Amino acid sequence: MTPAQTGRVDLVGAGPGDPDLLTVKASRVLRAADCVLHDDLVSAEIVALVGPQAIIVNVGKRCGRKGITQVEINRVMILFAKAGVNVVRLKSGDPLIFGRLNEEVDALEAAGVPYEVVPGITAGFAAAATLGVSLTDRRTSSRILILSGHRAAAGEDSRDADAWLEAGRADTTLMIYMPGRDLTAVRDKLRGAGVSVATPCVVISSVSTPAQRVTRATLAELSRVAGVEAPAILLVGRSLERANCSLVDKISAGAAGAWIDPAEETAIEFAGEQFQNQIDRRA
């Protein structure tokens, strides 16, 4: 008898929950998998896309399996792959953002198991899309800083503390994952870093799902935002000012400003003529 050929592992991002936000490649890999090991935060609608031939195992740490560890998850992936099974390790959001990807890759490489990473839409980008705002704006916000609120509450080393100090720059939009139900600790960290108390903040839980909940506040008001259900993300920064304005405010602001540079009007009109000519030819 010849030994079974080693399978492979695809480390796949499931996105924030809406199956329509799953990438085409992730959907294809899911349907072809022999085994899917998924996090508890992966939505049931996405798990339902798995092919009927596959073994589906919930390895989430929120589903009552208090004893499950990352080491055990690594071991299960390797055992299946060594038995010739093609495995999908399905992670919520993007596995490259707070997804313990390196730990799993290290284990797979040490065991000689081939793998591929399939990125997903991370919750921060999906949240910004839900709000209809850009996380960057050449007028106000030229940087994005990604932080973990969980570590802020639990304590961090000097490198984490330095990262939070960077949050004080006025040109920065913050994406804070796992901010917790009590946002007081996060607020205090940001105020200590020099973030203005008037800075717009938006907390979004269960991004892109029917249970999505959006709460808008300023940094000064953040501690009064209570009972935020996980999974949640906190966005902070001047680029979110539009998200915290009413529709009337947005329209008024647009009407008040000269949004076309008069020096460019001639060029715009000329380009418009070209487009109109193309339209006329198609008609």
JOWOMO-V903221 format. One record per residue. N is the residue number from 1. RES is the residue in three letters. OMEGA is omega as a letter, one per 40 degrees, with the letter a starting at -180 (none if undefined). BURIAL is I if it has 16 or more other ideal C-beta (glycine too) atoms within 10 Angstrom, else O. Layout:
# JOWOMO-V903221
n: (N:N)
res: (RES:RES)
omega: (OMEGA:OMEGA)
burial: (BURIAL:BURIAL)
This chain:
# JOWOMO-V903221
n: (1:2:3:4:5:6:7:8:9:10:11:12:13:14:15:16:17:18:19:20:21:22:23:24:25:26:27:28:29:30:31:32:33:34:35:36:37:38:39:40:41:42:43:44:45:46:47:48:49:50:51:52:53:54:55:56:57:58:59:60:61:62:63:64:65:66:67:68:69:70:71:72:73:74:75:76:77:78:79:80:81:82:83:84:85:86:87:88:89:90:91:92:93:94:95:96:97:98:99:100:101:102:103:104:105:106:107:108:109:110:111:112:113:114:115:116:117:118:119:120:121:122:123:124:125:126:127:128:129:130:131:132:133:134:135:136:137:138:139:140:141:142:143:144:145:146:147:148:149:150:151:152:153:154:155:156:157:158:159:160:161:162:163:164:165:166:167:168:169:170:171:172:173:174:175:176:177:178:179:180:181:182:183:184:185:186:187:188:189:190:191:192:193:194:195:196:197:198:199:200:201:202:203:204:205:206:207:208:209:210:211:212:213:214:215:216:217:218:219:220:221:222:223:224:225:226:227:228:229:230:231:232:233:234:235:236:237:238:239:240:241:242:243:244:245:246:247:248:249:250:251:252:253:254:255:256:257:258:259:260:261:262:263:264:265:266:267:268:269:270:271:272:273:274:275:276:277:278:279:280:281:282:283)
res: (MET:THR:PRO:ALA:GLN:THR:GLY:ARG:VAL:ASP:LEU:VAL:GLY:ALA:GLY:PRO:GLY:ASP:PRO:ASP:LEU:LEU:THR:VAL:LYS:ALA:SER:ARG:VAL:LEU:ARG:ALA:ALA:ASP:CYS:VAL:LEU:HIS:ASP:ASP:LEU:VAL:SER:ALA:GLU:ILE:VAL:ALA:LEU:VAL:GLY:PRO:GLN:ALA:ILE:ILE:VAL:ASN:VAL:GLY:LYS:ARG:CYS:GLY:ARG:LYS:GLY:ILE:THR:GLN:VAL:GLU:ILE:ASN:ARG:VAL:MET:ILE:LEU:PHE:ALA:LYS:ALA:GLY:VAL:ASN:VAL:VAL:ARG:LEU:LYS:SER:GLY:ASP:PRO:LEU:ILE:PHE:GLY:ARG:LEU:ASN:GLU:GLU:VAL:ASP:ALA:LEU:GLU:ALA:ALA:GLY:VAL:PRO:TYR:GLU:VAL:VAL:PRO:GLY:ILE:THR:ALA:GLY:PHE:ALA:ALA:ALA:ALA:THR:LEU:GLY:VAL:SER:LEU:THR:ASP:ARG:ARG:THR:SER:SER:ARG:ILE:LEU:ILE:LEU:SER:GLY:HIS:ARG:ALA:ALA:ALA:GLY:GLU:ASP:SER:ARG:ASP:ALA:ASP:ALA:TRP:LEU:GLU:ALA:GLY:ARG:ALA:ASP:THR:THR:LEU:MET:ILE:TYR:MET:PRO:GLY:ARG:ASP:LEU:THR:ALA:VAL:ARG:ASP:LYS:LEU:ARG:GLY:ALA:GLY:VAL:SER:VAL:ALA:THR:PRO:CYS:VAL:VAL:ILE:SER:SER:VAL:SER:THR:PRO:ALA:GLN:ARG:VAL:THR:ARG:ALA:THR:LEU:ALA:GLU:LEU:SER:ARG:VAL:ALA:GLY:VAL:GLU:ALA:PRO:ALA:ILE:LEU:LEU:VAL:GLY:ARG:SER:LEU:GLU:ARG:ALA:ASN:CYS:SER:LEU:VAL:ASP:LYS:ILE:SER:ALA:GLY:ALA:ALA:GLY:ALA:TRP:ILE:ASP:PRO:ALA:GLU:GLU:THR:ALA:ILE:GLU:PHE:ALA:GLY:GLU:GLN:PHE:GLN:ASN:GLN:ILE:ASP:ARG:ARG:ALA)
omega: (i:i:i:i:a:i:i:i:i:i:a:i:a:a:a:i:i:a:i:i:i:i:i:a:i:i:i:a:i:a:a:a:i:a:i:i:a:i:a:a:i:a:i:i:i:i:a:i:i:a:a:a:a:i:a:a:i:i:a:a:i:a:i:i:a:a:a:a:i:i:i:i:i:a:a:i:a:i:i:a:i:i:i:a:i:a:i:i:a:a:i:i:i:a:a:i:i:a:a:a:a:i:a:i:i:a:a:i:i:a:i:a:i:a:i:i:i:a:i:i:a:a:a:i:i:i:i:i:i:a:a:i:i:i:i:i:a:i:a:a:a:a:i:i:a:a:i:i:i:i:i:a:a:a:a:i:a:i:i:i:i:i:i:i:i:a:a:i:a:a:a:i:a:i:a:i:i:a:a:a:i:a:a:a:i:i:a:i:a:i:i:i:i:i:a:i:i:a:i:i:i:i:i:i:i:a:i:a:i:a:a:i:a:i:a:a:i:i:i:a:a:a:i:i:a:i:i:a:i:e:a:i:i:i:a:i:a:i:a:a:i:a:a:i:i:i:i:i:a:a:a:i:i:a:a:a:i:a:i:i:a:a:a:a:a:a:a:i:a:i:i:i:i:i:a:i:i:i:i:a:a:a:none)
burial: (O:O:O:O:O:O:I:I:I:I:I:I:I:I:I:I:I:I:I:O:I:I:I:O:O:I:O:O:I:I:O:O:I:I:I:I:I:I:I:O:I:I:I:O:O:I:I:O:O:I:O:O:O:I:O:O:O:I:I:I:O:O:O:O:O:O:O:O:O:O:O:O:I:I:O:I:I:I:O:I:I:I:O:O:I:I:I:I:I:I:I:I:I:I:I:O:I:I:I:O:I:O:O:I:I:O:I:I:O:O:I:O:I:O:I:O:I:I:I:I:I:I:I:I:I:I:I:I:I:I:I:O:I:O:I:O:I:O:O:I:I:O:O:I:I:O:I:I:I:I:I:I:I:O:O:I:O:O:O:O:O:O:I:I:O:O:I:O:I:O:O:I:I:I:I:I:I:I:I:I:O:O:I:O:O:I:I:O:I:I:I:O:I:O:I:O:O:O:I:I:I:I:I:I:I:I:I:I:O:O:O:I:O:O:I:I:I:O:I:O:O:I:O:O:I:O:O:I:O:O:I:I:I:I:I:I:I:I:I:I:I:O:I:O:O:O:O:O:O:O:O:O:O:O:O:O:O:O:O:O:O:O:O:O:O:O:O:O:O:O:O:O:O:O:O:O:O:O:O:O:O:O:O)
